[in-house]
Amino acid sequence: MAEGYYNHFSHNQGAISAGVDNVGAKYNYRPTDLIIEVMREDGVDISSQSVKQVSLEMLVGVTRIVVLCEPEICPVFIRDSSISVLYHQITDPAHSGREATIQIRNEIKELVKSLLTS
């Protein structure tokens, strides 16, 4: 969701979104159908995005990391990074019902908009 909104609002494809757990195979390496649907309802198509696990290689050339989970579950290479890290605790929508997924979507949307204007 965050990657989709960042790319949508910035008209850029530079955002990389990745999870701390390797769950790609569980979801066929794509967002769940519900997440794709609620994003599409808000005018953002994320159907071509892939579910990835964060890696050290992803941080090459990065100036800011936005983490949407508790700091203690992040990999050590993020917590100990010299890169600016911003933490925001947001529930993972992958295990949520429709209404909760919409609320999470809206929370992520507002966060991304605020990050783009800061």
PDB file as gemmi writes it, atoms N, CA and C in Angstrom:
CRYST1    1.000    1.000    1.000  90.00  90.00  90.00 P 1                      
ATOM      1  N   MET A   1       0.815  -1.187   0.000  1.00  0.00           N  
ATOM      2  CA  MET A   1       0.000   0.000   0.000  1.00  0.00           C  
ATOM      3  C   MET A   1       0.866   1.262   0.000  1.00  0.00           C  
ATOM      4  N   ALA A   2       1.861   1.295   0.883  1.00  0.00           N  
ATOM      5  CA  ALA A   2       2.717   2.479   0.977  1.00  0.00           C  
ATOM      6  C   ALA A   2       3.475   2.710  -0.326  1.00  0.00           C  
ATOM      7  N   GLU A   3       4.011   1.649  -0.899  1.00  0.00           N  
ATOM      8  CA  GLU A   3       4.723   1.766  -2.176  1.00  0.00           C  
ATOM      9  C   GLU A   3       3.785   2.288  -3.257  1.00  0.00           C  
ATOM     10  N   GLY A   4       2.583   1.764  -3.307  1.00  0.00           N  
ATOM     11  CA  GLY A   4       1.602   2.199  -4.300  1.00  0.00           C  
ATOM     12  C   GLY A   4       1.245   3.662  -4.148  1.00  0.00           C  
ATOM     13  N   TYR A   5       0.981   4.102  -2.916  1.00  0.00           N  
ATOM     14  CA  TYR A   5       0.649   5.513  -2.696  1.00  0.00           C  
ATOM     15  C   TYR A   5       1.838   6.421  -2.982  1.00  0.00           C  
ATOM     16  N   TYR A   6       3.027   6.022  -2.556  1.00  0.00           N  
ATOM     17  CA  TYR A   6       4.204   6.848  -2.836  1.00  0.00           C  
ATOM     18  C   TYR A   6       4.367   7.045  -4.340  1.00  0.00           C  
ATOM     19  N   ASN A   7       4.330   5.965  -5.074  1.00  0.00           N  
ATOM     20  CA  ASN A   7       4.508   6.057  -6.522  1.00  0.00           C  
ATOM     21  C   ASN A   7       3.370   6.837  -7.171  1.00  0.00           C  
ATOM     22  N   HIS A   8       2.156   6.687  -6.661  1.00  0.00           N  
ATOM     23  CA  HIS A   8       0.993   7.395  -7.201  1.00  0.00           C  
ATOM     24  C   HIS A   8       1.104   8.903  -6.965  1.00  0.00           C  
ATOM     25  N   PHE A   9       1.353   9.298  -5.725  1.00  0.00           N  
ATOM     26  CA  PHE A   9       1.380  10.719  -5.386  1.00  0.00           C  
ATOM     27  C   PHE A   9       2.631  11.434  -5.884  1.00  0.00           C  
ATOM     28  N   SER A  10       3.747  10.736  -5.970  1.00  0.00           N  
ATOM     29  CA  SER A  10       4.994  11.381  -6.394  1.00  0.00           C  
ATOM     30  C   SER A  10       5.216  11.273  -7.898  1.00  0.00           C  
ATOM     31  N   HIS A  11       4.356  10.507  -8.579  1.00  0.00           N  
ATOM     32  CA  HIS A  11       4.515  10.253 -10.024  1.00  0.00           C  
ATOM     33  C   HIS A  11       5.908   9.703 -10.304  1.00  0.00           C  
ATOM     34  N   ASN A  12       6.340   8.843  -9.412  1.00  0.00           N  
ATOM     35  CA  ASN A  12       7.679   8.270  -9.454  1.00  0.00           C  
ATOM     36  C   ASN A  12       7.532   6.783  -9.156  1.00  0.00           C  
ATOM     37  N   GLN A  13       8.422   5.993  -9.637  1.00  0.00           N  
ATOM     38  CA  GLN A  13       8.383   4.564  -9.330  1.00  0.00           C  
ATOM     39  C   GLN A  13       9.550   4.188  -8.418  1.00  0.00           C  
ATOM     40  N   GLY A  14      10.007   5.143  -7.604  1.00  0.00           N  
ATOM     41  CA  GLY A  14      11.204   4.939  -6.807  1.00  0.00           C  
ATOM     42  C   GLY A  14      11.016   4.275  -5.465  1.00  0.00           C  
ATOM     43  N   ALA A  15       9.786   4.111  -5.007  1.00  0.00           N  
ATOM     44  CA  ALA A  15       9.576   3.504  -3.693  1.00  0.00           C  
ATOM     45  C   ALA A  15       9.777   1.999  -3.761  1.00  0.00           C  
ATOM     46  N   ILE A  16      10.345   1.474  -2.712  1.00  0.00           N  
ATOM     47  CA  ILE A  16      10.487   0.028  -2.567  1.00  0.00           C  
ATOM     48  C   ILE A  16       9.825  -0.343  -1.248  1.00  0.00           C  
ATOM     49  N   SER A  17       8.917  -1.275  -1.306  1.00  0.00           N  
ATOM     50  CA  SER A  17       8.245  -1.747  -0.109  1.00  0.00           C  
ATOM     51  C   SER A  17       8.631  -3.196   0.121  1.00  0.00           C  
ATOM     52  N   ALA A  18       8.931  -3.514   1.366  1.00  0.00           N  
ATOM     53  CA  ALA A  18       9.322  -4.888   1.685  1.00  0.00           C  
ATOM     54  C   ALA A  18       8.968  -5.184   3.130  1.00  0.00           C  
ATOM     55  N   GLY A  19       8.663  -6.426   3.400  1.00  0.00           N  
ATOM     56  CA  GLY A  19       8.325  -6.849   4.746  1.00  0.00           C  
ATOM     57  C   GLY A  19       9.518  -7.419   5.480  1.00  0.00           C  
ATOM     58  N   VAL A  20       9.371  -7.541   6.791  1.00  0.00           N  
ATOM     59  CA  VAL A  20      10.460  -8.102   7.589  1.00  0.00           C  
ATOM     60  C   VAL A  20      10.441  -9.626   7.570  1.00  0.00           C  
ATOM     61  N   ASP A  21       9.306 -10.207   7.229  1.00  0.00           N  
ATOM     62  CA  ASP A  21       9.195 -11.663   7.143  1.00  0.00           C  
ATOM     63  C   ASP A  21       9.151 -12.092   5.684  1.00  0.00           C  
ATOM     64  N   ASN A  22       9.659 -13.266   5.408  1.00  0.00           N  
ATOM     65  CA  ASN A  22       9.659 -13.796   4.050  1.00  0.00           C  
ATOM     66  C   ASN A  22       8.336 -14.523   3.800  1.00  0.00           C  
ATOM     67  N   VAL A  23       7.311 -13.752   3.420  1.00  0.00           N  
ATOM     68  CA  VAL A  23       5.981 -14.331   3.201  1.00  0.00           C  
ATOM     69  C   VAL A  23       5.581 -14.315   1.731  1.00  0.00           C  
ATOM     70  N   GLY A  24       6.492 -13.953   0.858  1.00  0.00           N  
ATOM     71  CA  GLY A  24       6.167 -13.845  -0.563  1.00  0.00           C  
ATOM     72  C   GLY A  24       5.516 -15.083  -1.132  1.00  0.00           C  
ATOM     73  N   ALA A  25       6.085 -16.243  -0.892  1.00  0.00           N  
ATOM     74  CA  ALA A  25       5.537 -17.486  -1.449  1.00  0.00           C  
ATOM     75  C   ALA A  25       4.128 -17.749  -0.925  1.00  0.00           C  
ATOM     76  N   LYS A  26       3.882 -17.383   0.321  1.00  0.00           N  
ATOM     77  CA  LYS A  26       2.563 -17.594   0.925  1.00  0.00           C  
ATOM     78  C   LYS A  26       1.480 -16.858   0.147  1.00  0.00           C  
ATOM     79  N   TYR A  27       1.806 -15.695  -0.395  1.00  0.00           N  
ATOM     80  CA  TYR A  27       0.842 -14.867  -1.124  1.00  0.00           C  
ATOM     81  C   TYR A  27       1.116 -14.854  -2.623  1.00  0.00           C  
ATOM     82  N   ASN A  28       1.833 -15.844  -3.108  1.00  0.00           N  
ATOM     83  CA  ASN A  28       2.165 -15.917  -4.533  1.00  0.00           C  
ATOM     84  C   ASN A  28       2.916 -14.654  -4.986  1.00  0.00           C  
ATOM     85  N   TYR A  29       3.668 -14.073  -4.059  1.00  0.00           N  
ATOM     86  CA  TYR A  29       4.513 -12.899  -4.323  1.00  0.00           C  
ATOM     87  C   TYR A  29       3.719 -11.687  -4.810  1.00  0.00           C  
ATOM     88  N   ARG A  30       2.453 -11.579  -4.409  1.00  0.00           N  
ATOM     89  CA  ARG A  30       1.663 -10.400  -4.767  1.00  0.00           C  
ATOM     90  C   ARG A  30       0.776 -10.019  -3.591  1.00  0.00           C  
ATOM     91  N   PRO A  31       0.328  -8.767  -3.553  1.00  0.00           N  
ATOM     92  CA  PRO A  31      -0.591  -8.378  -2.482  1.00  0.00           C  
ATOM     93  C   PRO A  31      -1.860  -9.240  -2.532  1.00  0.00           C  
ATOM     94  N   THR A  32      -2.529  -9.345  -1.403  1.00  0.00           N  
ATOM     95  CA  THR A  32      -3.767 -10.128  -1.381  1.00  0.00           C  
ATOM     96  C   THR A  32      -4.815  -9.474  -2.275  1.00  0.00           C  
ATOM     97  N   ASP A  33      -5.773 -10.269  -2.712  1.00  0.00           N  
ATOM     98  CA  ASP A  33      -6.841  -9.743  -3.569  1.00  0.00           C  
ATOM     99  C   ASP A  33      -7.597  -8.613  -2.887  1.00  0.00           C  
ATOM    100  N   LEU A  34      -7.834  -8.730  -1.583  1.00  0.00           N  
ATOM    101  CA  LEU A  34      -8.547  -7.683  -0.855  1.00  0.00           C  
ATOM    102  C   LEU A  34      -7.749  -6.385  -0.842  1.00  0.00           C  
ATOM    103  N   ILE A  35      -6.464  -6.471  -0.610  1.00  0.00           N  
ATOM    104  CA  ILE A  35      -5.631  -5.263  -0.602  1.00  0.00           C  
ATOM    105  C   ILE A  35      -5.620  -4.619  -1.985  1.00  0.00           C  
ATOM    106  N   ILE A  36      -5.470  -5.409  -3.028  1.00  0.00           N  
ATOM    107  CA  ILE A  36      -5.512  -4.878  -4.394  1.00  0.00           C  
ATOM    108  C   ILE A  36      -6.851  -4.193  -4.644  1.00  0.00           C  
ATOM    109  N   GLU A  37      -7.933  -4.820  -4.203  1.00  0.00           N  
ATOM    110  CA  GLU A  37      -9.279  -4.283  -4.419  1.00  0.00           C  
ATOM    111  C   GLU A  37      -9.490  -2.950  -3.710  1.00  0.00           C  
ATOM    112  N   VAL A  38      -9.133  -2.854  -2.417  1.00  0.00           N  
ATOM    113  CA  VAL A  38      -9.379  -1.600  -1.698  1.00  0.00           C  
ATOM    114  C   VAL A  38      -8.464  -0.483  -2.197  1.00  0.00           C  
ATOM    115  N   MET A  39      -7.292  -0.818  -2.673  1.00  0.00           N  
ATOM    116  CA  MET A  39      -6.426   0.203  -3.271  1.00  0.00           C  
ATOM    117  C   MET A  39      -7.010   0.671  -4.603  1.00  0.00           C  
ATOM    118  N   ARG A  40      -7.496  -0.250  -5.407  1.00  0.00           N  
ATOM    119  CA  ARG A  40      -8.108   0.106  -6.693  1.00  0.00           C  
ATOM    120  C   ARG A  40      -9.325   1.005  -6.472  1.00  0.00           C  
ATOM    121  N   GLU A  41     -10.093   0.731  -5.422  1.00  0.00           N  
ATOM    122  CA  GLU A  41     -11.249   1.570  -5.085  1.00  0.00           C  
ATOM    123  C   GLU A  41     -10.829   3.006  -4.800  1.00  0.00           C  
ATOM    124  N   ASP A  42      -9.595   3.197  -4.374  1.00  0.00           N  
ATOM    125  CA  ASP A  42      -9.073   4.541  -4.096  1.00  0.00           C  
ATOM    126  C   ASP A  42      -8.252   5.077  -5.268  1.00  0.00           C  
ATOM    127  N   GLY A  43      -8.315   4.414  -6.412  1.00  0.00           N  
ATOM    128  CA  GLY A  43      -7.671   4.912  -7.621  1.00  0.00           C  
ATOM    129  C   GLY A  43      -6.217   4.530  -7.796  1.00  0.00           C  
ATOM    130  N   VAL A  44      -5.728   3.558  -7.033  1.00  0.00           N  
ATOM    131  CA  VAL A  44      -4.327   3.154  -7.121  1.00  0.00           C  
ATOM    132  C   VAL A  44      -4.263   1.664  -7.460  1.00  0.00           C  
ATOM    133  N   ASP A  45      -3.616   1.341  -8.571  1.00  0.00           N  
ATOM    134  CA  ASP A  45      -3.492  -0.050  -9.009  1.00  0.00           C  
ATOM    135  C   ASP A  45      -2.156  -0.617  -8.537  1.00  0.00           C  
ATOM    136  N   ILE A  46      -2.215  -1.561  -7.616  1.00  0.00           N  
ATOM    137  CA  ILE A  46      -0.986  -2.198  -7.115  1.00  0.00           C  
ATOM    138  C   ILE A  46      -0.906  -3.657  -7.548  1.00  0.00           C  
ATOM    139  N   SER A  47      -1.707  -4.028  -8.525  1.00  0.00           N  
ATOM    140  CA  SER A  47      -1.768  -5.436  -8.930  1.00  0.00           C  
ATOM    141  C   SER A  47      -0.453  -5.953  -9.502  1.00  0.00           C  
ATOM    142  N   SER A  48       0.410  -5.059  -9.968  1.00  0.00           N  
ATOM    143  CA  SER A  48       1.696  -5.513 -10.516  1.00  0.00           C  
ATOM    144  C   SER A  48       2.822  -5.475  -9.482  1.00  0.00           C  
ATOM    145  N   GLN A  49       2.534  -4.998  -8.270  1.00  0.00           N  
ATOM    146  CA  GLN A  49       3.546  -4.989  -7.215  1.00  0.00           C  
ATOM    147  C   GLN A  49       3.819  -6.407  -6.738  1.00  0.00           C  
ATOM    148  N   SER A  50       5.004  -6.594  -6.175  1.00  0.00           N  
ATOM    149  CA  SER A  50       5.335  -7.906  -5.627  1.00  0.00           C  
ATOM    150  C   SER A  50       5.603  -7.798  -4.129  1.00  0.00           C  
ATOM    151  N   VAL A  51       5.342  -8.889  -3.428  1.00  0.00           N  
ATOM    152  CA  VAL A  51       5.616  -8.980  -1.996  1.00  0.00           C  
ATOM    153  C   VAL A  51       7.061  -9.426  -1.844  1.00  0.00           C  
ATOM    154  N   LYS A  52       7.854  -8.608  -1.144  1.00  0.00           N  
ATOM    155  CA  LYS A  52       9.284  -8.862  -1.014  1.00  0.00           C  
ATOM    156  C   LYS A  52       9.686  -8.856   0.459  1.00  0.00           C  
ATOM    157  N   GLN A  53      10.799  -9.487   0.759  1.00  0.00           N  
ATOM    158  CA  GLN A  53      11.396  -9.403   2.090  1.00  0.00           C  
ATOM    159  C   GLN A  53      12.532  -8.394   2.025  1.00  0.00           C  
ATOM    160  N   VAL A  54      12.609  -7.525   3.030  1.00  0.00           N  
ATOM    161  CA  VAL A  54      13.652  -6.509   3.049  1.00  0.00           C  
ATOM    162  C   VAL A  54      15.028  -7.175   3.118  1.00  0.00           C  
ATOM    163  N   SER A  55      15.966  -6.564   2.406  1.00  0.00           N  
ATOM    164  CA  SER A  55      17.336  -7.083   2.398  1.00  0.00           C  
ATOM    165  C   SER A  55      18.314  -5.920   2.481  1.00  0.00           C  
ATOM    166  N   LEU A  56      19.517  -6.222   2.879  1.00  0.00           N  
ATOM    167  CA  LEU A  56      20.568  -5.215   2.970  1.00  0.00           C  
ATOM    168  C   LEU A  56      20.817  -4.559   1.618  1.00  0.00           C  
ATOM    169  N   GLU A  57      20.732  -5.332   0.550  1.00  0.00           N  
ATOM    170  CA  GLU A  57      20.970  -4.800  -0.796  1.00  0.00           C  
ATOM    171  C   GLU A  57      19.959  -3.716  -1.170  1.00  0.00           C  
ATOM    172  N   MET A  58      18.751  -3.791  -0.635  1.00  0.00           N  
ATOM    173  CA  MET A  58      17.723  -2.790  -0.934  1.00  0.00           C  
ATOM    174  C   MET A  58      18.086  -1.414  -0.394  1.00  0.00           C  
ATOM    175  N   LEU A  59      18.998  -1.354   0.564  1.00  0.00           N  
ATOM    176  CA  LEU A  59      19.330  -0.090   1.213  1.00  0.00           C  
ATOM    177  C   LEU A  59      20.412   0.699   0.487  1.00  0.00           C  
ATOM    178  N   VAL A  60      21.011   0.115  -0.527  1.00  0.00           N  
ATOM    179  CA  VAL A  60      22.069   0.803  -1.275  1.00  0.00           C  
ATOM    180  C   VAL A  60      21.480   2.048  -1.939  1.00  0.00           C  
ATOM    181  N   GLY A  61      22.050   3.198  -1.636  1.00  0.00           N  
ATOM    182  CA  GLY A  61      21.610   4.454  -2.228  1.00  0.00           C  
ATOM    183  C   GLY A  61      20.383   5.068  -1.579  1.00  0.00           C  
ATOM    184  N   VAL A  62      19.866   4.449  -0.534  1.00  0.00           N  
ATOM    185  CA  VAL A  62      18.662   4.932   0.140  1.00  0.00           C  
ATOM    186  C   VAL A  62      19.043   6.000   1.164  1.00  0.00           C  
ATOM    187  N   THR A  63      18.242   7.074   1.236  1.00  0.00           N  
ATOM    188  CA  THR A  63      18.512   8.138   2.200  1.00  0.00           C  
ATOM    189  C   THR A  63      17.544   8.131   3.374  1.00  0.00           C  
ATOM    190  N   ARG A  64      16.421   7.429   3.205  1.00  0.00           N  
ATOM    191  CA  ARG A  64      15.434   7.378   4.288  1.00  0.00           C  
ATOM    192  C   ARG A  64      14.687   6.051   4.222  1.00  0.00           C  
ATOM    193  N   ILE A  65      14.463   5.473   5.396  1.00  0.00           N  
ATOM    194  CA  ILE A  65      13.692   4.241   5.514  1.00  0.00           C  
ATOM    195  C   ILE A  65      12.477   4.554   6.379  1.00  0.00           C  
ATOM    196  N   VAL A  66      11.306   4.183   5.903  1.00  0.00           N  
ATOM    197  CA  VAL A  66      10.087   4.334   6.683  1.00  0.00           C  
ATOM    198  C   VAL A  66       9.623   2.929   7.054  1.00  0.00           C  
ATOM    199  N   VAL A  67       9.573   2.674   8.339  1.00  0.00           N  
ATOM    200  CA  VAL A  67       9.226   1.353   8.853  1.00  0.00           C  
ATOM    201  C   VAL A  67       7.803   1.414   9.404  1.00  0.00           C  
ATOM    202  N   LEU A  68       6.960   0.472   8.979  1.00  0.00           N  
ATOM    203  CA  LEU A  68       5.565   0.468   9.407  1.00  0.00           C  
ATOM    204  C   LEU A  68       5.278  -0.654  10.404  1.00  0.00           C  
ATOM    205  N   CYS A  69       6.237  -0.932  11.262  1.00  0.00           N  
ATOM    206  CA  CYS A  69       6.055  -1.951  12.300  1.00  0.00           C  
ATOM    207  C   CYS A  69       6.859  -1.540  13.528  1.00  0.00           C  
ATOM    208  N   GLU A  70       6.803  -2.370  14.550  1.00  0.00           N  
ATOM    209  CA  GLU A  70       7.537  -2.092  15.775  1.00  0.00           C  
ATOM    210  C   GLU A  70       9.041  -2.191  15.516  1.00  0.00           C  
ATOM    211  N   PRO A  71       9.827  -1.260  16.047  1.00  0.00           N  
ATOM    212  CA  PRO A  71      11.275  -1.280  15.813  1.00  0.00           C  
ATOM    213  C   PRO A  71      11.939  -2.601  16.192  1.00  0.00           C  
ATOM    214  N   GLU A  72      11.468  -3.236  17.258  1.00  0.00           N  
ATOM    215  CA  GLU A  72      12.142  -4.446  17.736  1.00  0.00           C  
ATOM    216  C   GLU A  72      12.005  -5.643  16.799  1.00  0.00           C  
ATOM    217  N   ILE A  73      11.067  -5.615  15.859  1.00  0.00           N  
ATOM    218  CA  ILE A  73      10.970  -6.745  14.926  1.00  0.00           C  
ATOM    219  C   ILE A  73      11.695  -6.488  13.608  1.00  0.00           C  
ATOM    220  N   CYS A  74      12.275  -5.303  13.475  1.00  0.00           N  
ATOM    221  CA  CYS A  74      13.055  -4.985  12.273  1.00  0.00           C  
ATOM    222  C   CYS A  74      14.394  -5.711  12.301  1.00  0.00           C  
ATOM    223  N   PRO A  75      14.916  -6.044  11.146  1.00  0.00           N  
ATOM    224  CA  PRO A  75      16.252  -6.647  11.101  1.00  0.00           C  
ATOM    225  C   PRO A  75      17.293  -5.706  11.710  1.00  0.00           C  
ATOM    226  N   VAL A  76      18.310  -6.267  12.285  1.00  0.00           N  
ATOM    227  CA  VAL A  76      19.378  -5.491  12.916  1.00  0.00           C  
ATOM    228  C   VAL A  76      20.001  -4.517  11.926  1.00  0.00           C  
ATOM    229  N   PHE A  77      20.153  -4.925  10.659  1.00  0.00           N  
ATOM    230  CA  PHE A  77      20.796  -4.034   9.696  1.00  0.00           C  
ATOM    231  C   PHE A  77      19.987  -2.763   9.445  1.00  0.00           C  
ATOM    232  N   ILE A  78      18.696  -2.760   9.754  1.00  0.00           N  
ATOM    233  CA  ILE A  78      17.910  -1.523   9.672  1.00  0.00           C  
ATOM    234  C   ILE A  78      18.062  -0.739  10.966  1.00  0.00           C  
ATOM    235  N   ARG A  79      17.893  -1.397  12.096  1.00  0.00           N  
ATOM    236  CA  ARG A  79      18.001  -0.709  13.394  1.00  0.00           C  
ATOM    237  C   ARG A  79      19.368  -0.070  13.585  1.00  0.00           C  
ATOM    238  N   ASP A  80      20.425  -0.706  13.092  1.00  0.00           N  
ATOM    239  CA  ASP A  80      21.785  -0.201  13.269  1.00  0.00           C  
ATOM    240  C   ASP A  80      22.269   0.639  12.091  1.00  0.00           C  
ATOM    241  N   SER A  81      21.398   0.913  11.161  1.00  0.00           N  
ATOM    242  CA  SER A  81      21.780   1.630   9.948  1.00  0.00           C  
ATOM    243  C   SER A  81      22.102   3.094  10.236  1.00  0.00           C  
ATOM    244  N   SER A  82      22.984   3.667   9.439  1.00  0.00           N  
ATOM    245  CA  SER A  82      23.269   5.101   9.525  1.00  0.00           C  
ATOM    246  C   SER A  82      22.259   5.902   8.706  1.00  0.00           C  
ATOM    247  N   ILE A  83      21.383   5.206   7.999  1.00  0.00           N  
ATOM    248  CA  ILE A  83      20.327   5.845   7.211  1.00  0.00           C  
ATOM    249  C   ILE A  83      19.236   6.327   8.167  1.00  0.00           C  
ATOM    250  N   SER A  84      18.626   7.461   7.849  1.00  0.00           N  
ATOM    251  CA  SER A  84      17.516   7.975   8.644  1.00  0.00           C  
ATOM    252  C   SER A  84      16.359   6.973   8.623  1.00  0.00           C  
ATOM    253  N   VAL A  85      15.915   6.548   9.808  1.00  0.00           N  
ATOM    254  CA  VAL A  85      14.822   5.578   9.915  1.00  0.00           C  
ATOM    255  C   VAL A  85      13.670   6.219  10.681  1.00  0.00           C  
ATOM    256  N   LEU A  86      12.487   6.202  10.085  1.00  0.00           N  
ATOM    257  CA  LEU A  86      11.273   6.705  10.719  1.00  0.00           C  
ATOM    258  C   LEU A  86      10.374   5.511  11.016  1.00  0.00           C  
ATOM    259  N   TYR A  87       9.909   5.412  12.252  1.00  0.00           N  
ATOM    260  CA  TYR A  87       9.065   4.289  12.650  1.00  0.00           C  
ATOM    261  C   TYR A  87       7.622   4.746  12.826  1.00  0.00           C  
ATOM    262  N   HIS A  88       6.707   4.008  12.238  1.00  0.00           N  
ATOM    263  CA  HIS A  88       5.267   4.226  12.389  1.00  0.00           C  
ATOM    264  C   HIS A  88       4.635   2.849  12.557  1.00  0.00           C  
ATOM    265  N   GLN A  89       3.967   2.628  13.662  1.00  0.00           N  
ATOM    266  CA  GLN A  89       3.361   1.316  13.898  1.00  0.00           C  
ATOM    267  C   GLN A  89       1.983   1.264  13.247  1.00  0.00           C  
ATOM    268  N   ILE A  90       1.884   0.470  12.205  1.00  0.00           N  
ATOM    269  CA  ILE A  90       0.635   0.291  11.469  1.00  0.00           C  
ATOM    270  C   ILE A  90       0.386  -1.208  11.344  1.00  0.00           C  
ATOM    271  N   THR A  91      -0.845  -1.608  11.556  1.00  0.00           N  
ATOM    272  CA  THR A  91      -1.219  -3.021  11.473  1.00  0.00           C  
ATOM    273  C   THR A  91      -1.036  -3.541  10.056  1.00  0.00           C  
ATOM    274  N   ASP A  92      -0.538  -4.751   9.936  1.00  0.00           N  
ATOM    275  CA  ASP A  92      -0.385  -5.392   8.631  1.00  0.00           C  
ATOM    276  C   ASP A  92      -1.771  -5.727   8.093  1.00  0.00           C  
ATOM    277  N   PRO A  93      -2.148  -5.193   6.937  1.00  0.00           N  
ATOM    278  CA  PRO A  93      -3.490  -5.444   6.409  1.00  0.00           C  
ATOM    279  C   PRO A  93      -3.683  -6.853   5.855  1.00  0.00           C  
ATOM    280  N   ALA A  94      -2.622  -7.609   5.701  1.00  0.00           N  
ATOM    281  CA  ALA A  94      -2.723  -8.939   5.082  1.00  0.00           C  
ATOM    282  C   ALA A  94      -3.624  -9.887   5.863  1.00  0.00           C  
ATOM    283  N   HIS A  95      -3.799  -9.639   7.149  1.00  0.00           N  
ATOM    284  CA  HIS A  95      -4.605 -10.539   7.979  1.00  0.00           C  
ATOM    285  C   HIS A  95      -5.866  -9.861   8.493  1.00  0.00           C  
ATOM    286  N   SER A  96      -6.304  -8.814   7.822  1.00  0.00           N  
ATOM    287  CA  SER A  96      -7.437  -8.025   8.294  1.00  0.00           C  
ATOM    288  C   SER A  96      -8.650  -8.212   7.396  1.00  0.00           C  
ATOM    289  N   GLY A  97      -9.816  -7.940   7.958  1.00  0.00           N  
ATOM    290  CA  GLY A  97     -11.048  -7.952   7.184  1.00  0.00           C  
ATOM    291  C   GLY A  97     -11.165  -6.688   6.341  1.00  0.00           C  
ATOM    292  N   ARG A  98     -12.229  -6.596   5.580  1.00  0.00           N  
ATOM    293  CA  ARG A  98     -12.412  -5.489   4.644  1.00  0.00           C  
ATOM    294  C   ARG A  98     -12.403  -4.115   5.329  1.00  0.00           C  
ATOM    295  N   GLU A  99     -13.218  -3.929   6.353  1.00  0.00           N  
ATOM    296  CA  GLU A  99     -13.304  -2.614   7.000  1.00  0.00           C  
ATOM    297  C   GLU A  99     -11.969  -2.219   7.629  1.00  0.00           C  
ATOM    298  N   ALA A 100     -11.317  -3.156   8.289  1.00  0.00           N  
ATOM    299  CA  ALA A 100     -10.009  -2.865   8.884  1.00  0.00           C  
ATOM    300  C   ALA A 100      -8.982  -2.554   7.800  1.00  0.00           C  
ATOM    301  N   THR A 101      -9.043  -3.265   6.682  1.00  0.00           N  
ATOM    302  CA  THR A 101      -8.107  -3.020   5.578  1.00  0.00           C  
ATOM    303  C   THR A 101      -8.306  -1.624   5.013  1.00  0.00           C  
ATOM    304  N   ILE A 102      -9.547  -1.180   4.912  1.00  0.00           N  
ATOM    305  CA  ILE A 102      -9.830   0.181   4.435  1.00  0.00           C  
ATOM    306  C   ILE A 102      -9.276   1.205   5.418  1.00  0.00           C  
ATOM    307  N   GLN A 103      -9.458   0.976   6.718  1.00  0.00           N  
ATOM    308  CA  GLN A 103      -8.920   1.903   7.723  1.00  0.00           C  
ATOM    309  C   GLN A 103      -7.396   1.955   7.656  1.00  0.00           C  
ATOM    310  N   ILE A 104      -6.762   0.801   7.515  1.00  0.00           N  
ATOM    311  CA  ILE A 104      -5.302   0.744   7.401  1.00  0.00           C  
ATOM    312  C   ILE A 104      -4.856   1.453   6.130  1.00  0.00           C  
ATOM    313  N   ARG A 105      -5.563   1.210   5.025  1.00  0.00           N  
ATOM    314  CA  ARG A 105      -5.255   1.889   3.759  1.00  0.00           C  
ATOM    315  C   ARG A 105      -5.281   3.397   3.950  1.00  0.00           C  
ATOM    316  N   ASN A 106      -6.330   3.904   4.588  1.00  0.00           N  
ATOM    317  CA  ASN A 106      -6.463   5.346   4.784  1.00  0.00           C  
ATOM    318  C   ASN A 106      -5.356   5.902   5.681  1.00  0.00           C  
ATOM    319  N   GLU A 107      -4.973   5.138   6.692  1.00  0.00           N  
ATOM    320  CA  GLU A 107      -3.882   5.552   7.580  1.00  0.00           C  
ATOM    321  C   GLU A 107      -2.561   5.616   6.807  1.00  0.00           C  
ATOM    322  N   ILE A 108      -2.303   4.616   5.996  1.00  0.00           N  
ATOM    323  CA  ILE A 108      -1.078   4.595   5.188  1.00  0.00           C  
ATOM    324  C   ILE A 108      -1.093   5.727   4.172  1.00  0.00           C  
ATOM    325  N   LYS A 109      -2.229   5.973   3.560  1.00  0.00           N  
ATOM    326  CA  LYS A 109      -2.361   7.063   2.580  1.00  0.00           C  
ATOM    327  C   LYS A 109      -1.984   8.402   3.217  1.00  0.00           C  
ATOM    328  N   GLU A 110      -2.536   8.688   4.392  1.00  0.00           N  
ATOM    329  CA  GLU A 110      -2.243   9.955   5.064  1.00  0.00           C  
ATOM    330  C   GLU A 110      -0.776  10.042   5.475  1.00  0.00           C  
ATOM    331  N   LEU A 111      -0.212   8.935   5.916  1.00  0.00           N  
ATOM    332  CA  LEU A 111       1.206   8.916   6.278  1.00  0.00           C  
ATOM    333  C   LEU A 111       2.073   9.235   5.069  1.00  0.00           C  
ATOM    334  N   VAL A 112       1.810   8.592   3.955  1.00  0.00           N  
ATOM    335  CA  VAL A 112       2.608   8.827   2.743  1.00  0.00           C  
ATOM    336  C   VAL A 112       2.466  10.276   2.292  1.00  0.00           C  
ATOM    337  N   LYS A 113       1.262  10.809   2.313  1.00  0.00           N  
ATOM    338  CA  LYS A 113       1.066  12.210   1.918  1.00  0.00           C  
ATOM    339  C   LYS A 113       1.863  13.144   2.825  1.00  0.00           C  
ATOM    340  N   SER A 114       1.863  12.861   4.130  1.00  0.00           N  
ATOM    341  CA  SER A 114       2.613  13.722   5.055  1.00  0.00           C  
ATOM    342  C   SER A 114       4.118  13.595   4.836  1.00  0.00           C  
ATOM    343  N   LEU A 115       4.589  12.400   4.509  1.00  0.00           N  
ATOM    344  CA  LEU A 115       6.021  12.217   4.241  1.00  0.00           C  
ATOM    345  C   LEU A 115       6.449  12.953   2.978  1.00  0.00           C  
ATOM    346  N   LEU A 116       5.582  12.991   1.992  1.00  0.00           N  
ATOM    347  CA  LEU A 116       5.921  13.664   0.735  1.00  0.00           C  
ATOM    348  C   LEU A 116       5.933  15.180   0.870  1.00  0.00           C  
ATOM    349  N   THR A 117       5.248  15.718   1.869  1.00  0.00           N  
ATOM    350  CA  THR A 117       5.223  17.168   2.050  1.00  0.00           C  
ATOM    351  C   THR A 117       6.193  17.634   3.127  1.00  0.00           C  
ATOM    352  N   SER A 118       6.894  16.686   3.760  1.00  0.00           N  
ATOM    353  CA  SER A 118       7.835  17.087   4.827  1.00  0.00           C  
ATOM    354  C   SER A 118       9.245  17.202   4.306  1.00  0.00           C  
TER     355      SER A 118                                                      
END                                                                             
